[in-house]
Amino acid sequence: MNFSNKERTLLEDQKNHEQICILKYSNYADLATDPQLKNIFKQLGQTEQEHYNTIDQLLKGQMPQMQQSSGGQSSGGQQGSQQGSSQQGSSQSGSQQSSNQNQMQSMQSQSSFIPQNQSSGYNASDKDLCTDLLMTEKYVSGAYDTAIFEFKDQQVRNILNHIQKEEQQHGETIYKYMTSKGMYQAQ
């Protein structure tokens, strides 16, 4: 696979972004106080590792096969992989939402055992971790958006689009966790 200098640079940038995401999710899983948040961070970190591996394959001239993300299933289905058709994606999102709601209810019953911010009912350091990762996901998703437009090969564009959708799902997972805990007020 022959990439232009610009395409190769964009892939290298995305690979670096993925590496930072992997490190953040791993470190933040260790720092989080809420066991459910630890699990979310671990699962999202696994998906980031898959993204890193995909970009690495592209840079080595290999065309990766897009598979269902293993991270989506065990974190409550919050970030299942996008299939080729939008119908499949729509049917997945319904089951994802149902699973997500069940996990949130379970998590709320456990939250009374977690050290919390007295005025708001959540751990302030967990909020800081979530805020940083939400900002990171916004940035990385935007970087993928720019990169997608720069690639001439449709297959590569589809792969990058698939990864971007998963990055958006990561942001949504963090956002939903934050709103459920009162850490984020959508206005």
C-alpha positions in Angstrom: 0.0 0.0 0.0 1.5 3.3 -1.1 0.6 6.3 1.1 1.4 9.9 0.3 3.7 11.7 2.7 0.6 13.4 4.1 -1.3 10.2 4.6 1.6 8.5 6.3 2.1 11.5 8.6 -1.6 11.4 9.5 -1.5 7.7 10.3 1.6 8.2 12.4 -0.2 11.0 14.3 -3.2 8.7 14.9 -1.0 5.9 16.1 0.6 8.3 18.6 -2.9 9.5 19.7 -3.9 5.8 20.2 -0.8 5.2 22.3 -1.6 8.1 24.6 -5.2 6.8 24.9 -4.0 3.4 25.9 -1.7 4.8 28.5 -4.4 7.1 29.9 -7.0 4.4 30.1 -4.6 2.0 31.8 -3.3 4.6 34.3 -6.8 6.0 35.0 -8.2 2.5 35.6 -5.7 2.2 38.4 -6.5 5.6 39.8 -10.4 5.4 39.6 -12.1 4.8 42.9 -15.4 3.5 41.4 -15.1 -0.2 40.4 -17.6 0.3 37.6 -15.5 3.2 36.3 -12.3 1.1 36.5 -14.1 -1.5 34.3 -15.2 1.1 31.8 -11.6 2.4 31.5 -10.2 -1.1 31.1 -12.6 -2.0 28.4 -12.1 1.3 26.5 -8.4 0.9 26.8 -8.6 -2.5 25.1 -10.5 -1.0 22.2 -7.8 1.7 21.9 -5.2 -1.1 21.7 -7.2 -2.6 18.8 -7.2 0.9 17.1 -3.4 1.1 17.6 -2.9 -2.3 16.1 -5.1 -1.4 13.1 -3.2 1.8 12.4 0.1 -0.1 12.8 -1.0 -2.7 10.3 -1.8 0.1 7.8 1.6 1.7 8.3 3.2 -1.7 7.6 1.3 -1.9 4.3 -1.3 -4.5 5.5 -5.0 -4.1 5.0 -6.6 -5.0 8.4 -9.8 -6.9 8.7 -12.4 -4.9 10.6 -13.7 -7.1 13.4 -16.2 -6.6 16.2 -14.5 -4.9 19.0 -14.0 -7.1 22.0 -14.2 -4.1 24.4 -17.8 -3.4 23.5 -19.4 -6.6 24.8 -18.0 -6.8 28.3 -18.4 -3.1 29.2 -22.2 -3.3 29.0 -22.3 -3.1 25.2 -21.7 0.6 25.4 -19.3 0.6 22.4 -20.1 -2.3 20.1 -18.3 -2.1 16.8 -20.0 -0.6 13.8 -21.1 -3.1 11.1 -21.2 -2.2 7.4 -24.9 -1.3 7.3 -26.7 1.4 9.3 -29.6 -1.0 10.0 -27.3 -3.3 12.0 -25.9 -0.3 13.8 -29.4 0.9 14.7 -30.5 -2.5 16.1 -27.2 -2.7 18.1 -27.8 0.7 19.7 -31.2 -0.4 21.1 -29.6 -3.4 22.8 -26.6 -1.3 23.8 -28.9 1.2 25.5 -30.8 -1.5 27.4 -27.6 -3.1 28.6 -26.2 0.3 29.4 -29.3 1.1 31.6 -29.0 -2.2 33.4 -25.3 -1.5 34.1 -26.0 2.0 35.3 -28.7 0.7 37.7 -26.3 -1.8 39.1 -23.6 0.8 39.4 -25.9 3.2 41.3 -26.6 0.5 44.0 -22.8 0.1 44.5 -22.0 3.8 44.6 -23.0 4.3 48.3 -19.8 2.4 49.2 -17.5 4.7 47.3 -15.8 7.8 48.9 -17.8 10.7 47.5 -17.8 14.5 47.2 -20.3 15.4 49.9 -22.1 18.1 48.0 -22.5 16.2 44.7 -22.4 12.5 45.5 -19.4 11.5 43.4 -15.6 11.2 43.9 -14.0 14.4 42.7 -10.9 12.7 41.4 -13.0 10.3 39.3 -14.7 13.4 37.8 -11.3 14.8 36.9 -10.3 11.5 35.2 -13.5 11.4 33.3 -13.2 15.0 32.2 -9.7 14.5 30.9 -10.7 11.4 29.0 -13.8 13.0 27.5 -11.7 15.9 26.3 -9.2 13.4 24.9 -11.9 11.5 23.0 -13.2 14.7 21.5 -9.8 15.6 20.3 -9.0 12.2 18.9 -12.4 11.9 17.1 -11.8 15.3 15.5 -8.3 14.2 14.4 -9.8 11.1 12.7 -12.4 13.3 11.0 -9.7 15.4 9.4 -7.6 12.4 8.5 -10.6 10.6 6.8 -10.9 13.4 4.3 -7.2 13.2 3.3 -7.1 9.6 2.2 -7.7 8.6 -1.4 -8.2 4.9 -0.8 -11.9 4.2 0.1 -11.0 1.1 2.2 -8.7 3.1 4.4 -11.3 5.8 4.7 -13.8 3.2 5.9 -11.3 1.8 8.4 -10.6 5.2 9.8 -14.4 6.0 9.9 -15.0 2.8 11.8 -12.3 3.8 14.4 -13.8 7.3 14.6 -17.2 5.9 15.4 -15.8 3.9 18.2 -14.0 6.9 19.6 -17.3 8.7 19.6 -18.9 5.8 21.4 -16.1 6.0 24.0 -16.9 9.7 24.5 -20.6 8.8 24.8 -19.9 6.0 27.4 -17.9 8.5 29.5 -20.5 11.2 29.1 -23.3 8.8 30.2 -21.3 7.7 33.2 -20.7 11.3 34.2 -24.3 12.4 33.8 -25.5 9.4 35.8 -23.2 10.4 38.7 -24.1 14.1 38.5 -20.5 15.0 37.2 -21.7 16.5 34.0 -24.7 18.8 33.6 -25.9 18.9 30.0 -27.5 22.4 29.6 
